């Protein structure tokens, strides 16, 4: 048996909080976690909506039923199967969305929030795509341990990096936090750390602290 691959056109959706106008100054890409849908995830960022900001919620390219063979649907950015192909595909997809929205609008600033599984997705995209961005926020997730640290360190050197987490998040163990510290050291970055009282979810107070 021989494995082959093929390139073909692929259409994928994304959601945005409002139309981009002459008053829009910043795009905030919000990258959801495992099993979520972008159309629901974007609603968690209402605290940031104003005339100068547009929230952009891309969606993982693989969707699946969360339970059984019907009912609620979620999306994922990648699995362990064909992971390098998945990474390449989602970086191409995210970059295509960014190009479409910023074409002819080069003065727009870009910030990126990656939540849970989306933290690794956001980190890889920011490090590998060469898109201009100002802020990278990892929320309830950490840098992926298989990054190209030299390249990522260069891309992140003049950027604002934040690490946000809920103090009652059951997924963020001491070992996970220690891993984040070690990965930050390898990347030669010092994230601004913002804890908040809460669990594995988005909270308004850190969003306002970072953006408003």
Phi, psi and omega in degrees: 000135178238131178272133179237168175220161181219143173266134178207163179293142183221128179255132181221147184267162168208167182235149175223150189286335183197170174287146177277127182236183178295339179276344183291129181247335187216140170255132175244109177278127179245117186256113189288171178266182183298132174080008179259168172242142184298325185292335175268323182298322183297335182292341181286354186246024180301333181296341182262355185286127174200179185294339185260356186232136174237126179270131180242124181241095172289170182228141176308142189280354178243120178250154183203159174285132183289331179219119176068222188243014178199179178094215186296142182244140174233174180229156176225152180275331181189164169229185179287341180277123180055041187296322181293324176293318178300317180298313179300318182294317183285331174294318177298319180295309180299320179293324178294319176299315180298316179298317182298320185279333185257356179300121183079003180230053188295344181277351179294132174276154179233132170235155185228128173244124176246121183256128175056240177303329180293344177295318177293319178300312180297320181296314180295317180298313180298324184278329192253347189262343183064023173286145176285130177214158183256318184231142172235119182245117174264120187239115179059030178200170186231171174300143175289137185288350182257022180291158167281097190294324180295313180294315182296320179301320178294315182292328185268355192300325183247021183254159174271120182247132180235148173234115184243136179206152175275136183292346179247022180286117183289344182272346183260087179280171176300321179297321179293318179295320178296323178296320178299318179298318181292319178294322177297321178297316179296326180276352181060042177237153176237091183295147168284121185263126182232097173276154175218157180283112182162183184253217185273075185199174177270138179235143183294322189299314176294324178301314180293323180297324183277320192250337188248000000 
